Amino acid sequence: MSHVDDVQTRALVLQTFPLKEQDKRFVLFSWTHGKIFGRAKGIRKLTSKLSTSLEFFTESELYLKPTRFSSEYWILQAKLISSYPELKCNLKLISSLQLIAEILMQVLPENDASIQTYQLVLKAVETLKTWGTYYQEIISSFLMHFLKQSGYSLELQYCVVCQGKNKHNQYFLDPMYGGLVGTTCEVTIKSKIVFSLQISEYLKSMQKMNIHQVHILKINLKLRYQILRVLLTYLELTIEKKLKMTEYFLNICQLP
């Protein structure tokens, strides 16, 4: 990617860091350039016009100037599109945003535009606004679609080892094989995820559904939690990184 001209793009703020006495550094997920980093001078001043447009998980139209670093920009102007206040006053919903933000930061490469993923994130956020009670199903659906877009699609129709030739009474998920592995297939598995056939059926349904439809599945509370744990574990094993938000978010899910 060339860093000659200034850039105008929509972007979501994934994380902020204080920098010097009055500045901030940002991790941004942009429409045109994917994951990038931004710096804003004087944003911590009370008189700053940028601060409200660059809070956590706000979407804004940004005007950027390249720095000498390949994926970092000075933020010159910011015009707020949405700050999603209705999600940030609810512990479970803001935790959902924090989890999405960490997943994007850990998985997405720098300077690699993914409009499809950007649209998926916006769909997830809009669905959380409308069907927030079903936040666990929404996050699980987001994970299913995000894994597919990132090249880690789960094969849930048959055992990926025997291609469905053998009959199995039980399956487990394995990131190395990319989906279901039957227990009777003799393979060496370092990181298998045991789960029920009922969870498998729900995952199949989620693969076929748009994210805004998952509330119609009517999954009971226990299974919602189990599905979410399975998918988060699968993601962590796939990317070989531990997400800081995983256990915290799963604990939030168990609150009344």
Secondary structure as the mmCIF struct_conf table of DSSP 4:
data_model
#
loop_
_struct_conf.conf_type_id
_struct_conf.id
_struct_conf.beg_label_comp_id
_struct_conf.beg_label_asym_id
_struct_conf.beg_label_seq_id
_struct_conf.end_label_comp_id
_struct_conf.end_label_asym_id
_struct_conf.end_label_seq_id
BEND BEND1 VAL A 4 ASP A 5
STRN STRN1 VAL A 7 LEU A 19
TURN_TY1_P TURN_TY1_P1 LYS A 20 GLN A 22
STRN STRN2 ASP A 23 SER A 30
TURN_TY1_P TURN_TY1_P2 TRP A 31 HIS A 33
STRN STRN3 GLY A 34 ALA A 40
TURN_TY1_P TURN_TY1_P3 LYS A 41 ARG A 44
BEND BEND2 LYS A 45 LYS A 45
TURN_TY1_P TURN_TY1_P4 LEU A 46 THR A 47
BEND BEND3 LYS A 49 LEU A 50
HELX_RH_3T_P HELX_RH_3T_P1 SER A 51 SER A 53
BEND BEND4 LEU A 54 GLU A 55
TURN_TY1_P TURN_TY1_P5 PHE A 56 PHE A 57
STRN STRN4 GLU A 59 PRO A 66
BEND BEND5 ARG A 68 PHE A 69
TURN_TY1_P TURN_TY1_P6 SER A 70 SER A 71
STRN STRN5 GLU A 72 SER A 82
HELX_RH_AL_P HELX_RH_AL_P1 PRO A 85 LYS A 88
TURN_TY1_P TURN_TY1_P7 CYS A 89 CYS A 89
BEND BEND6 ASN A 90 ASN A 90
HELX_RH_AL_P HELX_RH_AL_P2 LEU A 91 VAL A 107
BEND BEND7 LEU A 108 LEU A 108
HELX_LH_PP_P HELX_LH_PP_P1 PRO A 109 PRO A 109
STRN STRN6 GLU A 110 GLU A 110
TURN_TY1_P TURN_TY1_P8 ASN A 111 ASN A 111
HELX_RH_AL_P HELX_RH_AL_P3 ILE A 115 THR A 130
BEND BEND8 TRP A 131 TRP A 131
HELX_RH_3T_P HELX_RH_3T_P2 GLY A 132 TYR A 134
HELX_RH_AL_P HELX_RH_AL_P4 TYR A 135 GLN A 149
TURN_TY1_P TURN_TY1_P9 SER A 150 GLY A 151
STRN STRN7 GLU A 155 GLU A 155
BEND BEND9 GLN A 157 TYR A 158
TURN_TY1_P TURN_TY1_P10 VAL A 160 GLY A 164
BEND BEND10 ASN A 166 ASN A 166
BEND BEND11 ASN A 169 ASN A 169
STRN STRN8 TYR A 171 ASP A 174
TURN_TY1_P TURN_TY1_P11 PRO A 175 GLY A 178
STRN STRN9 GLY A 179 GLY A 182
TURN_TY1_P TURN_TY1_P12 THR A 183 THR A 184
BEND BEND12 CYS A 185 CYS A 185
BEND BEND13 LYS A 190 SER A 191
STRN STRN10 ILE A 193 VAL A 194
HELX_RH_AL_P HELX_RH_AL_P5 LEU A 197 LYS A 208
BEND BEND14 MET A 209 MET A 209
HELX_RH_3T_P HELX_RH_3T_P3 ILE A 211 LEU A 217
HELX_RH_AL_P HELX_RH_AL_P6 LEU A 221 ILE A 239
TURN_TY1_P TURN_TY1_P13 GLU A 240 GLU A 240
TURN_TY1_P TURN_TY1_P14 LYS A 244 LYS A 244
HELX_RH_AL_P HELX_RH_AL_P7 MET A 245 CYS A 253
TURN_TY1_P TURN_TY1_P15 GLN A 254 GLN A 254
#
